[in-house]
Amino acid sequence: MGATVHQLRPAVDLRKDDGDQPVTAPPAEGGARVARAARVVVAAGTACGSAVPAARVVVAHGCLSAAGVWRAGGAAWAWVACAELAPNLAAKPDMVLKERQRRRKVAAWSAGGAVVGVEQLVVYSWPLAAVAAVVVFVVAGVAERRVRASYAPADSGRKALGKHPGAKAVRRVVAAAKLGKVDDIRIIGPVVRDGGAWTVMVEPPEGVTFQAAQKRQPELAAAIGVGMSQVAVDPVAGNNGRFLLWVADADPLAGPPAKSPLLAMDRFDFWTDRVPLGVDVRGRPVSFSMVERTVLIGGEPGGGKSVACADLLCALALDPHVDLQLVDGKQVELIDYEDIAQTLIAAPDPRAFLDFLCQEDEEIHARYDAMKRVRVKALTREIAADLGLRPRLLHVDELALFTRSDLGKQITEKLRNRVSLGRAAMMLTSAATQRPSAEVVDTDLRDLIGIRVAMRCNTDTASDMILSQGWAKVGFSSKSFDMAQRGAAYLLAEGDMPVGMRTYFLGDKDVTGILRRAYGLREQAGTLPQSDARPAVRLLKSVIGAMREGDKTPTVEVLAGLGGEWTAESLADALRPLGVRPDQLWIDGGNVKGYRRTDIQRALERA
């Protein structure tokens, strides 16, 4: 075999870059010592690293303890010096000085007792004294920390999304409103500015509809960081799985109100035009048709009910072929419409109102008989013209004054009949009240009313009484409107969701101007109330002519002056709807049934 040749090389031959002397590795024993030393250093560093935070905590709490003891001492000195009584020093110096002396004695005795106790504790049990001192310092530190925490500024909270949000931020707020996961939500197109707002098209996950997004409007507003009135959720034409999200920079329901288009409207057509009620949060017109509709307007005093009623009544007043029948519980609220109203009960008189409703019952049945003859189920413009019938609107202001009276149940029953049967015969009803509870508007009657306008209310319950039960729980409560949002309301009309809006403003001068035009239109059309020709006016004038010179006249003398077939009962029945009733009067030394001239004259003025 050939010999195996091994080439011998140095164990380590590391040379510096500049070619100087070689650097050899340390011996094995030296390397072990270095490794052990390194481990010791690392362990010491770790221990020091753990000890430093603990030391910082101890030092910080010590500083707080010292500050707490100092604060307690200052408070004790302020108590001894009667600092809270300093403002009374000039007026009652004797009282303040006497109180100071008393407190100094209390402080001296307390301090002496504390010193003696500490001395005894140190002498007989110094470990216990040390523990007591530590406890005092710990308690002082904790108390100081709590005092400083109470002075700390509150959290600033989440920031609003702003005026120029990105697509990611929009996806996050839509997800926060529980409309899907962030990754499943798509933003279609860019986020664009729209006047004083931004808008974007959102596509939630499959199966989430526009209606579901609309019901989440309160959650969307909360996630974006704005008020609910600043958010609108609108449908996308042709795709129920998408919605348009619109967010205003400022509250659109605050600021100056919008002017009603009725101010520039020559006339209104009941059959084709829609009643202009106001604008929504995006400034778009909000309106509704009154054909076969009934309206309930509710809200607290000062919430804007009068203006909302004026928007409705002024619109129908501009159609000369619509008869207005007005019942004014406040006596002066509807006085502007007196010249054009076919009926006006300007008094909180439940009996007169009930008698009027009984007469209207007969008119409803007469209209249905006429419709039966021509074989139609509902009136249209052409059919109504052929039959000589005009649409009628009965408007009741302050409904509670009538339905909560002794005759309330009968009035409610008659109103229910009118609302349920009068629609097809175009005998329509609207009412305004402050709080439509079950005592004011019977539940069965309220459920028949199709258009609800909820102005500002004091409670969620009151808001639900107008809109219907449950809307406040999902965020649609008119309690959320504040005083700065004059005319703000929720309208529940021709959709399945309430619409936040603000009514058009009509001042007294605006109403007067509109009613002047309405009077001219009705004069040209020949539909003005014929005052002298109306049976009620003729009757009242005849009664006045049959009365004696004084204010009181017995019924028998009135009947004698009228002649004909009048009886006491038939005369009372005829005068009651006009707000006149016979009373027991003291006449010629006796107590007899009769009438007052002033009552007849007031009724004649109303008629």
Sequence and secondary structure as in RCSB ss.txt:
>XXXX:A:sequence
MGATVHQLRPAVDLRKDDGDQPVTAPPAEGGARVARAARVVVAAGTACGSAVPAARVVVAHGCLSAAGVWRAGGA
AWAWVACAELAPNLAAKPDMVLKERQRRRKVAAWSAGGAVVGVEQLVVYSWPLAAVAAVVVFVVAGVAERRVRAS
YAPADSGRKALGKHPGAKAVRRVVAAAKLGKVDDIRIIGPVVRDGGAWTVMVEPPEGVTFQAAQKRQPELAAAIG
VGMSQVAVDPVAGNNGRFLLWVADADPLAGPPAKSPLLAMDRFDFWTDRVPLGVDVRGRPVSFSMVERTVLIGGE
PGGGKSVACADLLCALALDPHVDLQLVDGKQVELIDYEDIAQTLIAAPDPRAFLDFLCQEDEEIHARYDAMKRVR
VKALTREIAADLGLRPRLLHVDELALFTRSDLGKQITEKLRNRVSLGRAAMMLTSAATQRPSAEVVDTDLRDLIG
IRVAMRCNTDTASDMILSQGWAKVGFSSKSFDMAQRGAAYLLAEGDMPVGMRTYFLGDKDVTGILRRAYGLREQA
GTLPQSDARPAVRLLKSVIGAMREGDKTPTVEVLAGLGGEWTAESLADALRPLGVRPDQLWIDGGNVKGYRRTDI
QRALERA
>XXXX:A:secstr
          S  B  TT  S B    HHHHHHHHHHHHHHHHHHHHHHHHHHHHHHHHHHHHHHHHHHHHHHHH
HHHHHTTGGGGGGTTT HHHHHHHHHHHHHHHHHHHHHHHHHHHHHHHH HHHHHHHHHHHHHHHHHHHHHHHHH
HS          SS  HHHHHHHHHHTTSS GGG EEEEEEEE SSEEEEEEE STT  HHHHHHTHHHHHHHHT
S GGGEEEEEETTEEEEEEEEEESS TTSSS  B GGGG S   TTT  EEEEEETTS EEEE  TT EEEEE  
TTSSHHHHHHHHHHHHHTSTTSEEEEEETTSSTTGGGTTT SEEE S  HHHHHHHHHHHHHHHHHHHHHHHHTT
 SS  HHHHHHHT   EEEEEESTHHHHTSTTHHHHHHHHHHHHHHTTTTTEEEEEEES   TTTS HHHHHT  
EEEE   SSHHHHHHHH TTTGGGT  GGG  TTSTTEEEEESSSSS EEEEE B  HHHHHHHHHHHHHHHHHH
T S  TTTSHHHHHHHHHHHHS SSSEEEHHHHHHHH TT  HHHHHHHHGGGT   EEEEETTEEEEEEEHHHH
HHHHHH 
